Amino acid sequence: MTKIETILVVDDEKNTCSGLKTLLGREGYCVECVHNGQEGLKYLEKNPAQLIISDIRMPEMDGISFIHCLKERHPDVQVIVMTAFGGLDSYIEAMRNGAVEYIIKPFKMNDLKRIIERLEAESAA
């Protein structure tokens, strides 16, 4: 992965989506939002994204299933998992399925920005 230009947010909470779209948009990223894993996979069939920020608990397809399917189809796309229901089991499952980072809601925007900057720096090295 090189420079992150497009971030896909996958979350059924509309406030989370709109907040991330606004705040990350101010940082210069193109941010697109979908509301479940199935919509995320459909989006990625036609549109590129360098980074996915996905919730775990969503209707229709949860975040873990989404990451698993995503990694089969798009193995190079990096995924940050966010959840309000953090626990060791979900952390292990997310990381085992290919997430590169796990963040607990509510989180500080500066923390998320640092994670994204670190991912960009690591991919440039």
C-alpha positions as CSV (number, residue, x, y, z in Angstrom):
1,M,0.0,0.0,0.0
2,T,1.3,3.4,-0.8
3,K,-0.4,6.8,0.0
4,I,-3.8,6.4,1.4
5,E,-6.2,8.3,-0.8
6,T,-9.6,6.6,-0.3
7,I,-10.9,5.3,3.0
8,L,-14.0,3.1,3.1
9,V,-15.9,3.3,6.4
10,V,-18.1,0.3,7.0
11,D,-20.5,1.0,10.0
12,D,-24.2,0.8,10.5
13,E,-24.1,3.8,12.8
14,K,-24.8,6.8,10.5
15,N,-23.3,9.3,13.0
16,T,-20.0,7.4,13.1
17,C,-20.0,7.4,9.3
18,S,-20.7,11.1,8.9
19,G,-18.3,12.0,11.6
20,L,-15.4,10.1,10.1
21,K,-16.3,11.3,6.6
22,T,-16.1,14.9,7.8
23,L,-13.0,14.6,10.1
24,L,-11.0,12.5,7.7
25,G,-12.1,14.5,4.8
26,R,-10.5,17.6,6.5
27,E,-7.3,15.6,6.5
28,G,-7.4,15.3,2.7
29,Y,-8.8,11.8,2.4
30,C,-11.7,10.8,0.2
31,V,-14.0,9.0,2.5
32,E,-16.9,6.7,1.4
33,C,-19.3,5.1,3.7
34,V,-21.4,1.9,3.6
35,H,-23.5,0.4,6.3
36,N,-22.7,-3.3,6.4
37,G,-20.1,-5.8,5.1
38,Q,-22.1,-6.8,2.0
39,E,-22.3,-3.2,0.9
40,G,-18.6,-2.9,1.5
41,L,-17.8,-5.8,-0.7
42,K,-20.1,-4.5,-3.5
43,Y,-18.4,-1.1,-3.2
44,L,-15.0,-2.6,-3.6
45,E,-16.0,-4.5,-6.7
46,K,-16.1,-1.2,-8.6
47,N,-14.1,1.2,-6.5
48,P,-10.6,1.1,-5.0
49,A,-9.9,1.9,-1.4
50,Q,-6.5,1.7,0.3
51,L,-7.9,1.5,3.8
52,I,-11.0,0.1,5.4
53,I,-12.3,1.2,8.8
54,S,-14.9,-1.3,9.8
55,D,-17.1,-1.9,12.8
56,I,-17.5,-5.4,14.1
57,R,-21.2,-5.5,15.0
58,M,-23.4,-4.8,12.0
59,P,-26.5,-6.3,10.5
60,E,-26.5,-8.8,7.6
61,M,-22.7,-9.3,7.6
62,D,-20.6,-8.6,10.7
63,G,-17.1,-7.1,10.6
64,I,-15.2,-10.3,11.1
65,S,-17.0,-12.1,8.2
66,F,-16.5,-8.9,6.1
67,I,-12.7,-8.9,6.8
68,H,-12.5,-12.6,6.0
69,C,-14.2,-12.1,2.6
70,L,-12.4,-8.9,1.9
71,K,-9.0,-10.5,2.4
72,E,-9.8,-13.3,0.0
73,R,-10.7,-10.8,-2.7
74,H,-8.4,-7.8,-1.9
75,P,-5.5,-9.1,0.2
76,D,-3.5,-5.9,0.1
77,V,-6.2,-3.6,1.5
78,Q,-5.5,-2.8,5.1
79,V,-8.3,-2.9,7.7
80,I,-8.7,-1.1,11.0
81,V,-11.4,-2.6,13.2
82,M,-13.4,-0.4,15.5
83,T,-15.9,-1.5,18.1
84,A,-17.8,-0.3,21.1
85,F,-17.7,-3.9,22.4
86,G,-14.0,-4.5,22.8
87,G,-12.7,-7.7,24.2
88,L,-9.8,-10.1,23.8
89,D,-11.8,-12.6,21.8
90,S,-13.0,-10.1,19.2
91,Y,-9.4,-8.6,19.1
92,I,-7.9,-12.0,18.4
93,E,-10.5,-12.9,15.8
94,A,-10.1,-9.6,14.0
95,M,-6.3,-9.8,13.9
96,R,-6.4,-13.5,12.9
97,N,-8.6,-12.5,9.9
98,G,-6.3,-9.8,8.7
99,A,-7.0,-6.6,10.6
100,V,-3.9,-4.4,11.1
101,E,-5.3,-2.4,14.0
102,Y,-8.1,-2.5,16.5
103,I,-9.6,0.6,18.1
104,I,-12.3,0.9,20.8
105,K,-15.1,3.4,20.4
106,P,-15.3,6.1,21.4
107,F,-11.8,7.0,20.3
108,K,-10.0,10.2,19.8
109,M,-9.6,11.4,16.3
110,N,-5.9,12.1,16.9
111,D,-5.4,8.4,17.8
112,L,-7.0,7.3,14.5
113,K,-4.9,9.9,12.5
114,R,-1.7,8.5,14.2
115,I,-2.7,5.0,13.2
116,I,-3.3,6.0,9.6
117,E,0.0,8.0,9.4
118,R,1.8,4.9,10.8
119,L,0.3,2.6,8.2
120,E,1.3,5.1,5.5
121,A,4.9,5.3,6.8
122,E,5.2,1.5,7.1
123,S,4.0,1.0,3.6
124,A,6.4,3.6,2.2
125,A,9.4,1.9,4.0
